Amino acid sequence: MSPNRYRMTFAFLGVALAAVVVGAVVLAPSGRLTELPEAVERISPIDGAAVLRQTQLEIDMGVGYGIELFVDGVRIPLDEIRFTESTGIYVWRPGPGLTFETWRPGIHSVFVRWDRTVGLPDPGELKWSFRVQ
């Protein structure tokens, strides 16, 4: 192979790499949740995650907060949500006899509204989505 052919090959590979990087930046999903509000310590699954059908929702709130949970626009009754008062962790998963029997494949949206249960009010809300495979 001649030196010119090597130069052209490397130039082509460089342009192709640049095109891939630019394409990844331009076509990357936007609007993803990158920072949680102060009252929320952790959520699971995270925004944009791909999860299995056995997954459960976990919302780790600061101690002293109460929540309202909506999944795909449907309010989940408080008696379906497991809550550990000492840690502030709320856990919900679909099951027999509950609002949702199972996770269906596809994108699901979660909306949480909270406020303090003691002390001064500190209302807030958070919305995110994830995909069940």
Residue pairs with C-beta under 8 A, 6 or more apart in sequence:
29 48
32 47
32 48
33 46
33 47
33 48
33 126
33 128
36 42
36 43
36 126
37 124
37 126
38 62
39 61
39 62
39 65
39 114
39 122
39 124
40 59
40 60
40 61
40 62
40 112
40 114
40 124
40 126
41 60
41 61
41 62
41 88
42 58
42 59
42 60
43 57
43 58
43 59
43 60
43 110
43 126
43 128
44 56
44 57
44 58
45 51
45 55
45 57
45 130
46 128
46 130
47 128
47 129
47 130
48 128
48 129
48 130
48 131
49 130
49 131
50 130
50 131
50 132
50 133
51 130
51 131
51 132
51 133
52 132
52 133
53 102
53 103
53 105
53 132
53 133
54 93
55 93
55 103
55 130
55 132
56 91
56 92
56 93
57 69
57 71
57 90
57 91
57 92
57 93
57 110
58 89
58 90
58 91
59 67
59 69
59 89
59 90
59 112
60 87
60 88
60 89
60 90
61 67
61 88
61 89
61 90
61 114
62 88
63 85
63 86
63 87
63 88
64 88
64 116
64 117
64 118
64 119
65 88
65 114
65 115
65 116
65 117
65 122
66 114
66 115
66 116
66 117
67 81
67 90
67 112
67 113
67 114
68 75
68 112
68 113
68 114
69 75
69 76
69 81
69 90
69 92
69 110
69 111
69 112
70 76
70 110
70 111
70 112
70 113
71 92
71 99
71 100
71 108
71 109
71 110
71 111
72 100
72 108
72 109
73 109
73 111
74 99
74 100
76 92
76 99
77 99
80 92
80 98
80 99
81 90
81 91
81 92
82 90
82 91
82 92
83 89
83 90
83 91
84 91
94 100
94 101
94 102
94 103
95 101
95 102
103 132
104 132
105 132
105 133
106 131
106 132
107 129
107 130
107 131
108 129
108 130
108 131
108 132
109 127
109 128
109 129
110 127
110 128
110 129
110 130
111 125
111 126
111 127
112 125
112 126
112 127
113 123
113 124
113 125
114 122
114 123
114 124
114 125
115 121
115 122
115 123
115 124
116 122
